Amino acid sequence: MPLVSSKALLLKAYEGNYAIGAFNVNNMEIIQGIIEGATEVNAPIIIQVSAGARKYAKQEYLRHLVNAGLESTDIPIALHLDHGEDFEICKACVDGGFTSVMIDGSKYSFEDNIRITKQVVDYAHEKGVQVEAELGKLAGIEDNISVEEKDAIFTDPDQAVEFVEKTGVDSLAIAIGTSHGAYKFKGEPKLDFERLEKIQAKLPGLPLVLHGSSSVPEDLVAICNNFGADIPGARGVPESMIEKAAKEYKICKVNIDTDLRLAFTGQIRKFLKENPSVFDPRKYLGPARNAIKEVIIRKIKILGSDGKA
């Protein structure tokens, strides 16, 4: 089946009290693992391409790889630009066959964020493409977007209403305590569910999005570290909190990237350490692809989207 609109997926998730997994991709094996995992549990998914992925693998390669994957499955798949930095990048993805784009104007003033987001919305909606925006800032690093933890700003519920009214966005990424990367918390993990509830109440029917939602499972980190990595003290968002946000507070889209990187890298490290004479990339990329599949199945079940395709 062809790529689908993310809006239809998110609105269905909103009504069903579950979230769609939005998974970042960088190469063929990651795409294969994501689609295979989602197909096994019959779940709709959003495949995301970040600025770093566009630079590394090229937008055209990734789009065609996703299109190839559509031939092996019947699940609904949307193709999404993650953290588009400006209008031109969003325009390139709209024109290049993406079914949704994210314009990230969170680094700008509130007024400038509205202006650039509205520009993207106007262009994308003319082409039938959906738009996600971000209000508030997350600590951590997402490709070349870096915000120090002390400068992280949680989303203001009243500003969120004004922002949505003035831009016409289809979904909104909010900041309530998640962060990008593998080091999300120094102390006890905590999400501001009270703030989330206020935003949800003020914007009924609008799909809300959580970025930086990898849980950084200890078992995945351990595999990496046991086979030569140096990732001490990595901590993510507990899966129980992500499940609560999706099933009780109508978060409709949850972004996951770091967990996939950990799973993929851990299996490659393990295989090469245990098989030092092997230099056939298919031998170590195969287990890495399988690890992606298992993580996808695990995440989808936590989000509650299994069986919803």
C-alpha atoms as a printed R data frame, in Angstrom:
    type eleno elety resid chain resno      x       y      z
1   ATOM     1    CA   MET     A     1  0.000   0.000  0.000
2   ATOM     2    CA   PRO     A     2  1.170   3.612 -0.527
3   ATOM     3    CA   LEU     A     3  2.413   5.920  2.202
4   ATOM     4    CA   VAL     A     4 -0.373   7.306  4.338
5   ATOM     5    CA   SER     A     5 -1.089  10.617  6.012
6   ATOM     6    CA   SER     A     6  0.177  10.883  9.570
7   ATOM     7    CA   LYS     A     7 -2.919  12.899 10.505
8   ATOM     8    CA   ALA     A     8 -5.260   9.957 10.008
9   ATOM     9    CA   LEU     A     9 -2.996   7.726 12.113
10  ATOM    10    CA   LEU     A    10 -2.722  10.251 14.943
11  ATOM    11    CA   LEU     A    11 -6.424  11.057 15.106
12  ATOM    12    CA   LYS     A    12 -7.244   7.363 15.302
13  ATOM    13    CA   ALA     A    13 -4.668   6.990 18.078
14  ATOM    14    CA   TYR     A    14 -6.211   9.957 19.910
15  ATOM    15    CA   GLU     A    15 -9.623   8.318 19.888
16  ATOM    16    CA   GLY     A    16 -8.215   4.904 20.808
17  ATOM    17    CA   ASN     A    17 -5.973   6.019 23.695
18  ATOM    18    CA   TYR     A    18 -2.731   4.693 22.280
19  ATOM    19    CA   ALA     A    19  0.310   6.225 20.574
20  ATOM    20    CA   ILE     A    20  1.964   5.690 17.217
21  ATOM    21    CA   GLY     A    21  5.634   4.804 17.358
22  ATOM    22    CA   ALA     A    22  7.758   7.229 15.340
23  ATOM    23    CA   PHE     A    23 11.105   5.608 14.620
24  ATOM    24    CA   ASN     A    24 14.205   7.258 13.163
25  ATOM    25    CA   VAL     A    25 16.074   5.606 10.320
26  ATOM    26    CA   ASN     A    26 19.584   5.903  8.906
27  ATOM    27    CA   ASN     A    27 20.076   2.882  6.641
28  ATOM    28    CA   MET     A    28 18.432  -0.100  4.973
29  ATOM    29    CA   GLU     A    29 18.751  -2.551  7.847
30  ATOM    30    CA   ILE     A    30 17.113  -0.188 10.325
31  ATOM    31    CA   ILE     A    31 14.213   0.375  7.929
32  ATOM    32    CA   GLN     A    32 13.838  -3.367  7.412
33  ATOM    33    CA   GLY     A    33 13.887  -4.093 11.129
34  ATOM    34    CA   ILE     A    34 11.278  -1.429 11.853
35  ATOM    35    CA   ILE     A    35  8.890  -2.608  9.163
36  ATOM    36    CA   GLU     A    36  9.355  -6.282 10.007
37  ATOM    37    CA   GLY     A    37  8.687  -5.669 13.694
38  ATOM    38    CA   ALA     A    38  5.626  -3.510 13.106
39  ATOM    39    CA   THR     A    39  4.250  -5.986 10.579
40  ATOM    40    CA   GLU     A    40  4.594  -8.866 13.031
41  ATOM    41    CA   VAL     A    41  2.387  -7.093 15.589
42  ATOM    42    CA   ASN     A    42  0.158  -5.413 12.989
43  ATOM    43    CA   ALA     A    43  0.843  -1.837 14.036
44  ATOM    44    CA   PRO     A    44  0.789   1.451 12.105
45  ATOM    45    CA   ILE     A    45  4.079   3.352 12.264
46  ATOM    46    CA   ILE     A    46  5.746   6.609 11.361
47  ATOM    47    CA   ILE     A    47  9.213   6.377  9.873
48  ATOM    48    CA   GLN     A    48 11.264   9.500 10.545
49  ATOM    49    CA   VAL     A    49 14.187  11.052  8.721
50  ATOM    50    CA   SER     A    50 16.280  13.583 10.638
51  ATOM    51    CA   ALA     A    51 18.684  16.207  9.355
52  ATOM    52    CA   GLY     A    52 21.588  13.893 10.172
53  ATOM    53    CA   ALA     A    53 19.995  11.009  8.287
54  ATOM    54    CA   ARG     A    54 19.369  13.219  5.255
55  ATOM    55    CA   LYS     A    55 23.023  14.237  5.285
56  ATOM    56    CA   TYR     A    56 24.341  10.703  5.807
57  ATOM    57    CA   ALA     A    57 22.138   8.550  3.584
58  ATOM    58    CA   LYS     A    58 20.466  11.186  1.358
59  ATOM    59    CA   GLN     A    59 16.766  11.858  1.401
60  ATOM    60    CA   GLU     A    60 16.194  10.124 -1.928
61  ATOM    61    CA   TYR     A    61 17.800   6.841 -0.834
62  ATOM    62    CA   LEU     A    62 15.808   6.674  2.383
63  ATOM    63    CA   ARG     A    63 12.531   7.520  0.666
64  ATOM    64    CA   HIS     A    64 13.020   4.781 -1.932
65  ATOM    65    CA   LEU     A    65 14.042   2.273  0.744
66  ATOM    66    CA   VAL     A    66 10.840   3.022  2.625
67  ATOM    67    CA   ASN     A    67  8.852   2.692 -0.580
68  ATOM    68    CA   ALA     A    68 10.489  -0.681 -1.169
69  ATOM    69    CA   GLY     A    69  9.451  -1.726  2.308
70  ATOM    70    CA   LEU     A    70  5.833  -0.915  1.496
71  ATOM    71    CA   GLU     A    71  5.850  -3.781 -0.991
72  ATOM    72    CA   SER     A    72  6.416  -6.297  1.801
73  ATOM    73    CA   THR     A    73  3.701  -5.183  4.213
74  ATOM    74    CA   ASP     A    74  0.103  -4.028  4.479
75  ATOM    75    CA   ILE     A    75  0.515  -1.903  7.617
76  ATOM    76    CA   PRO     A    76 -0.021   1.876  7.332
77  ATOM    77    CA   ILE     A    77  3.271   3.778  7.174
78  ATOM    78    CA   ALA     A    78  3.776   7.540  7.155
79  ATOM    79    CA   LEU     A    79  7.097   9.114  6.151
80  ATOM    80    CA   HIS     A    80  8.021  12.090  8.303
81  ATOM    81    CA   LEU     A    81 10.737  14.738  8.416
82  ATOM    82    CA   ASP     A    82 12.023  14.989 11.977
83  ATOM    83    CA   HIS     A    83 13.280  18.374 13.229
84  ATOM    84    CA   GLY     A    84 13.199  20.346 10.000
85  ATOM    85    CA   GLU     A    85 15.329  23.413 10.678
86  ATOM    86    CA   ASP     A    86 13.857  25.822  8.163
87  ATOM    87    CA   PHE     A    87 11.268  26.309  5.439
88  ATOM    88    CA   GLU     A    88 13.547  25.121  2.635
89  ATOM    89    CA   ILE     A    89 14.231  21.730  4.247
90  ATOM    90    CA   CYS     A    90 10.534  21.230  4.912
91  ATOM    91    CA   LYS     A    91  9.692  22.259  1.340
92  ATOM    92    CA   ALA     A    92 12.243  19.791 -0.062
93  ATOM    93    CA   CYS     A    93 10.646  16.944  1.884
94  ATOM    94    CA   VAL     A    94  7.106  17.980  0.976
95  ATOM    95    CA   ASP     A    95  8.120  18.062 -2.681
96  ATOM    96    CA   GLY     A    96 10.098  14.846 -2.235
97  ATOM    97    CA   GLY     A    97  7.199  12.614 -1.271
98  ATOM    98    CA   PHE     A    98  7.078  12.831  2.530
99  ATOM    99    CA   THR     A    99  3.575  12.657  3.980
100 ATOM   100    CA   SER     A   100  4.357  14.852  6.980
101 ATOM   101    CA   VAL     A   101  7.066  17.251  8.097
102 ATOM   102    CA   MET     A   102  8.150  18.791 11.365
103 ATOM   103    CA   ILE     A   103  9.271  22.375 11.476
104 ATOM   104    CA   ASP     A   104 11.285  22.972 14.626
105 ATOM   105    CA   GLY     A   105 11.218  26.667 15.420
106 ATOM   106    CA   SER     A   106 11.648  26.117 19.150
107 ATOM   107    CA   LYS     A   107 15.045  27.820 19.137
108 ATOM   108    CA   TYR     A   108 13.432  31.077 18.015
109 ATOM   109    CA   SER     A   109 11.260  33.550 19.873
110 ATOM   110    CA   PHE     A   110  7.597  32.642 20.288
111 ATOM   111    CA   GLU     A   111  6.624  35.113 17.565
112 ATOM   112    CA   ASP     A   112  9.245  33.886 15.094
113 ATOM   113    CA   ASN     A   113  8.306  30.279 15.810
114 ATOM   114    CA   ILE     A   114  4.725  31.139 14.867
115 ATOM   115    CA   ARG     A   115  5.825  32.922 11.706
116 ATOM   116    CA   ILE     A   116  8.064  30.163 10.323
117 ATOM   117    CA   THR     A   117  5.631  27.434 11.336
118 ATOM   118    CA   LYS     A   118  2.751  29.202  9.583
119 ATOM   119    CA   GLN     A   119  4.868  29.500  6.443
120 ATOM   120    CA   VAL     A   120  5.491  25.744  6.422
121 ATOM   121    CA   VAL     A   121  1.849  24.938  7.217
122 ATOM   122    CA   ASP     A   122  0.576  27.067  4.343
123 ATOM   123    CA   TYR     A   123  2.893  25.394  1.844
124 ATOM   124    CA   ALA     A   124  2.490  21.836  3.112
125 ATOM   125    CA   HIS     A   125 -1.300  21.929  3.385
126 ATOM   126    CA   GLU     A   126 -1.552  23.009 -0.247
127 ATOM   127    CA   LYS     A   127  0.227  19.753 -1.104
128 ATOM   128    CA   GLY     A   128 -1.829  17.612  1.282
129 ATOM   129    CA   VAL     A   129  1.092  17.165  3.703
130 ATOM   130    CA   GLN     A   130  0.667  17.374  7.477
131 ATOM   131    CA   VAL     A   131  2.801  19.544  9.772
132 ATOM   132    CA   GLU     A   132  4.140  18.997 13.281
133 ATOM   133    CA   ALA     A   133  5.709  21.844 15.230
134 ATOM   134    CA   GLU     A   134  7.437  22.180 18.589
135 ATOM   135    CA   LEU     A   135  6.783  24.549 21.462
136 ATOM   136    CA   GLY     A   136  9.180  24.485 24.387
137 ATOM   137    CA   LYS     A   137 12.736  23.157 24.405
138 ATOM   138    CA   LEU     A   138 14.130  19.767 25.306
139 ATOM   139    CA   ALA     A   139 17.462  19.258 27.038
140 ATOM   140    CA   GLY     A   140 19.916  17.024 25.238
141 ATOM   141    CA   ILE     A   141 21.068  16.700 21.664
142 ATOM   142    CA   GLU     A   142 19.185  15.794 18.489
143 ATOM   143    CA   ASP     A   143 21.624  15.816 15.587
144 ATOM   144    CA   ASN     A   144 22.841  19.442 15.446
145 ATOM   145    CA   ILE     A   145 20.129  20.856 17.708
146 ATOM   146    CA   SER     A   146 21.597  21.252 21.186
147 ATOM   147    CA   VAL     A   147 19.968  22.770 24.224
148 ATOM   148    CA   GLU     A   148 21.665  22.849 27.612
149 ATOM   149    CA   GLU     A   149 19.571  21.367 30.371
150 ATOM   150    CA   LYS     A   150 19.524  24.638 32.308
151 ATOM   151    CA   ASP     A   151 17.988  26.351 29.265
152 ATOM   152    CA   ALA     A   152 15.290  23.758 28.689
153 ATOM   153    CA   ILE     A   153 11.864  25.360 28.740
154 ATOM   154    CA   PHE     A   154  8.687  23.421 29.361
155 ATOM   155    CA   THR     A   155  5.682  24.135 27.155
156 ATOM   156    CA   ASP     A   156  3.313  26.804 28.474
157 ATOM   157    CA   PRO     A   157 -0.323  25.603 28.132
158 ATOM   158    CA   ASP     A   158 -1.718  29.046 27.296
159 ATOM   159    CA   GLN     A   159  0.990  29.717 24.734
160 ATOM   160    CA   ALA     A   160  0.230  26.333 23.193
161 ATOM   161    CA   VAL     A   161 -3.369  27.394 22.513
162 ATOM   162    CA   GLU     A   162 -2.275  30.643 20.880
163 ATOM   163    CA   PHE     A   163  0.412  28.870 18.867
164 ATOM   164    CA   VAL     A   164 -1.981  26.279 17.450
165 ATOM   165    CA   GLU     A   165 -4.652  28.871 16.641
166 ATOM   166    CA   LYS     A   166 -2.202  31.120 14.778
167 ATOM   167    CA   THR     A   167 -0.321  28.397 12.877
168 ATOM   168    CA   GLY     A   168 -2.914  25.735 12.083
169 ATOM   169    CA   VAL     A   169 -0.483  22.894 12.837
170 ATOM   170    CA   ASP     A   170 -1.777  19.328 12.752
171 ATOM   171    CA   SER     A   171  0.180  18.120 15.788
172 ATOM   172    CA   LEU     A   172  2.333  19.673 18.489
173 ATOM   173    CA   ALA     A   173  5.497  18.397 20.145
174 ATOM   174    CA   ILE     A   174  5.577  19.524 23.766
175 ATOM   175    CA   ALA     A   175  8.295  19.698 26.414
176 ATOM   176    CA   ILE     A   176  7.331  18.099 29.747
177 ATOM   177    CA   GLY     A   177 10.645  16.603 30.856
178 ATOM   178    CA   THR     A   178 11.822  14.216 28.157
179 ATOM   179    CA   SER     A   179 15.152  14.909 26.459
180 ATOM   180    CA   HIS     A   180 17.184  13.797 23.504
181 ATOM   181    CA   GLY     A   181 20.101  11.384 23.648
182 ATOM   182    CA   ALA     A   182 21.108   8.614 26.066
183 ATOM   183    CA   TYR     A   183 21.618  10.797 29.160
184 ATOM   184    CA   LYS     A   184 18.146  12.119 29.880
185 ATOM   185    CA   PHE     A   185 18.184  12.408 33.673
186 ATOM   186    CA   LYS     A   186 20.777  13.105 36.353
187 ATOM   187    CA   GLY     A   187 18.340  12.466 39.198
188 ATOM   188    CA   GLU     A   188 15.076  10.592 39.351
189 ATOM   189    CA   PRO     A   189 13.217  10.471 36.050
190 ATOM   190    CA   LYS     A   190 10.133  12.667 36.146
191 ATOM   191    CA   LEU     A   191  7.630  13.904 33.607
192 ATOM   192    CA   ASP     A   192  5.304  16.823 34.249
193 ATOM   193    CA   PHE     A   193  1.985  15.017 33.828
194 ATOM   194    CA   GLU     A   194  0.092  17.898 35.427
195 ATOM   195    CA   ARG     A   195  1.339  20.214 32.677
196 ATOM   196    CA   LEU     A   196  0.508  17.599 30.032
197 ATOM   197    CA   GLU     A   197 -3.037  17.307 31.375
198 ATOM   198    CA   LYS     A   198 -3.497  21.081 31.202
199 ATOM   199    CA   ILE     A   199 -2.256  21.238 27.614
200 ATOM   200    CA   GLN     A   200 -4.451  18.334 26.593
201 ATOM   201    CA   ALA     A   201 -7.502  19.919 28.212
202 ATOM   202    CA   LYS     A   202 -6.901  23.252 26.452
203 ATOM   203    CA   LEU     A   203 -6.347  21.607 23.050
204 ATOM   204    CA   PRO     A   204 -8.947  18.808 22.857
205 ATOM   205    CA   GLY     A   205 -8.666  16.763 19.699
206 ATOM   206    CA   LEU     A   206 -5.154  17.934 18.826
207 ATOM   207    CA   PRO     A   207 -2.552  15.147 18.636
208 ATOM   208    CA   LEU     A   208  0.312  15.814 21.039
209 ATOM   209    CA   VAL     A   209  3.819  14.458 20.512
210 ATOM   210    CA   LEU     A   210  6.642  13.429 22.848
211 ATOM   211    CA   HIS     A   211 10.191  13.743 21.553
212 ATOM   212    CA   GLY     A   212 13.219  12.262 23.286
213 ATOM   213    CA   SER     A   213 11.268   9.264 24.543
214 ATOM   214    CA   SER     A   214 13.763   6.418 24.371
215 ATOM   215    CA   SER     A   215 13.923   4.474 27.622
216 ATOM   216    CA   VAL     A   216 17.610   3.527 27.229
217 ATOM   217    CA   PRO     A   217 17.059  -0.017 28.591
218 ATOM   218    CA   GLU     A   218 19.833  -1.308 30.816
219 ATOM   219    CA   ASP     A   219 20.078  -4.555 28.860
220 ATOM   220    CA   LEU     A   220 20.811  -2.725 25.607
221 ATOM   221    CA   VAL     A   221 23.382  -0.464 27.251
222 ATOM   222    CA   ALA     A   222 25.001  -3.489 28.916
223 ATOM   223    CA   ILE     A   223 25.478  -5.289 25.606
224 ATOM   224    CA   CYS     A   224 27.251  -2.246 24.197
225 ATOM   225    CA   ASN     A   225 29.444  -1.786 27.257
226 ATOM   226    CA   ASN     A   226 30.248  -5.489 27.583
227 ATOM   227    CA   PHE     A   227 31.661  -5.482 24.086
228 ATOM   228    CA   GLY     A   228 33.842  -2.398 24.132
229 ATOM   229    CA   ALA     A   229 31.575   0.634 24.376
230 ATOM   230    CA   ASP     A   230 31.907   3.334 27.012
231 ATOM   231    CA   ILE     A   231 28.391   4.526 27.866
232 ATOM   232    CA   PRO     A   232 28.343   4.959 31.655
233 ATOM   233    CA   GLY     A   233 25.349   6.344 33.485
234 ATOM   234    CA   ALA     A   234 22.970   6.417 30.526
235 ATOM   235    CA   ARG     A   235 19.355   6.853 31.658
236 ATOM   236    CA   GLY     A   236 16.157   7.218 29.694
237 ATOM   237    CA   VAL     A   237 12.452   7.738 30.247
238 ATOM   238    CA   PRO     A   238 10.973   4.746 32.095
239 ATOM   239    CA   GLU     A   239  8.677   2.779 29.840
240 ATOM   240    CA   SER     A   240  5.933   2.996 32.454
241 ATOM   241    CA   MET     A   241  5.901   6.786 32.057
242 ATOM   242    CA   ILE     A   242  5.699   6.551 28.282
243 ATOM   243    CA   GLU     A   243  2.842   4.062 28.567
244 ATOM   244    CA   LYS     A   244  1.023   6.367 30.992
245 ATOM   245    CA   ALA     A   245  1.420   9.364 28.684
246 ATOM   246    CA   ALA     A   246  0.023   7.417 25.737
247 ATOM   247    CA   LYS     A   247 -2.830   5.558 27.374
248 ATOM   248    CA   GLU     A   248 -3.949   8.061 30.025
249 ATOM   249    CA   TYR     A   249 -3.000  11.482 28.631
250 ATOM   250    CA   LYS     A   250 -3.602  11.059 24.901
251 ATOM   251    CA   ILE     A   251 -0.044  11.478 23.675
252 ATOM   252    CA   CYS     A   252 -0.489  10.276 20.086
253 ATOM   253    CA   LYS     A   253  3.065  10.099 18.733
254 ATOM   254    CA   VAL     A   254  6.204   9.011 20.566
255 ATOM   255    CA   ASN     A   255  9.644   9.532 19.011
256 ATOM   256    CA   ILE     A   256 12.233   6.799 19.548
257 ATOM   257    CA   ASP     A   257 15.771   6.843 18.182
258 ATOM   258    CA   THR     A   258 18.414   6.240 20.855
259 ATOM   259    CA   ASP     A   259 17.071   2.791 21.785
260 ATOM   260    CA   LEU     A   260 17.375   1.708 18.156
261 ATOM   261    CA   ARG     A   261 20.951   2.946 17.953
262 ATOM   262    CA   LEU     A   262 21.875   1.096 21.132
263 ATOM   263    CA   ALA     A   263 20.305  -2.161 19.953
264 ATOM   264    CA   PHE     A   264 21.890  -1.928 16.497
265 ATOM   265    CA   THR     A   265 25.367  -0.997 17.724
266 ATOM   266    CA   GLY     A   266 25.342  -3.530 20.558
267 ATOM   267    CA   GLN     A   267 24.734  -6.459 18.258
268 ATOM   268    CA   ILE     A   268 27.411  -5.346 15.811
269 ATOM   269    CA   ARG     A   269 29.937  -4.985 18.634
270 ATOM   270    CA   LYS     A   270 28.985  -8.371 20.057
271 ATOM   271    CA   PHE     A   271 29.230 -10.190 16.743
272 ATOM   272    CA   LEU     A   272 32.578  -8.700 15.763
273 ATOM   273    CA   LYS     A   273 34.070  -9.399 19.185
274 ATOM   274    CA   GLU     A   274 32.924 -13.028 19.083
275 ATOM   275    CA   ASN     A   275 33.808 -13.506 15.397
276 ATOM   276    CA   PRO     A   276 37.025 -11.560 14.790
277 ATOM   277    CA   SER     A   277 37.783 -13.279 11.486
278 ATOM   278    CA   VAL     A   278 34.482 -12.264  9.846
279 ATOM   279    CA   PHE     A   279 34.493  -9.281  7.499
280 ATOM   280    CA   ASP     A   280 31.261  -9.905  5.591
281 ATOM   281    CA   PRO     A   281 28.942  -7.023  6.604
282 ATOM   282    CA   ARG     A   282 25.877  -9.193  6.032
283 ATOM   283    CA   LYS     A   283 26.989 -11.415  8.897
284 ATOM   284    CA   TYR     A   284 26.947  -8.630 11.503
285 ATOM   285    CA   LEU     A   285 24.265  -6.396 10.035
286 ATOM   286    CA   GLY     A   286 21.804  -9.307 10.067
287 ATOM   287    CA   PRO     A   287 21.810  -9.677 13.875
288 ATOM   288    CA   ALA     A   288 21.689  -5.883 14.204
289 ATOM   289    CA   ARG     A   289 18.584  -5.800 12.022
290 ATOM   290    CA   ASN     A   290 16.962  -8.486 14.158
291 ATOM   291    CA   ALA     A   291 17.742  -6.446 17.277
292 ATOM   292    CA   ILE     A   292 15.921  -3.481 15.752
293 ATOM   293    CA   LYS     A   293 12.907  -5.695 15.088
294 ATOM   294    CA   GLU     A   294 12.751  -6.860 18.700
295 ATOM   295    CA   VAL     A   295 12.976  -3.312 20.051
296 ATOM   296    CA   ILE     A   296 10.196  -2.198 17.714
297 ATOM   297    CA   ILE     A   297  7.889  -4.970 18.915
298 ATOM   298    CA   ARG     A   298  8.665  -4.102 22.533
299 ATOM   299    CA   LYS     A   299  7.975  -0.387 22.037
300 ATOM   300    CA   ILE     A   300  4.792  -0.878 20.067
301 ATOM   301    CA   LYS     A   301  3.306  -3.039 22.799
302 ATOM   302    CA   ILE     A   302  4.137  -0.384 25.402
303 ATOM   303    CA   LEU     A   303  2.465   2.291 23.254
304 ATOM   304    CA   GLY     A   304 -0.616   0.118 22.775
305 ATOM   305    CA   SER     A   305 -0.636   0.343 18.976
306 ATOM   306    CA   ASP     A   306 -0.218  -3.384 18.345
307 ATOM   307    CA   GLY     A   307 -3.167  -4.772 16.410
308 ATOM   308    CA   LYS     A   308 -4.264  -1.281 15.342
309 ATOM   309    CA   ALA     A   309 -3.130  -1.373 11.693
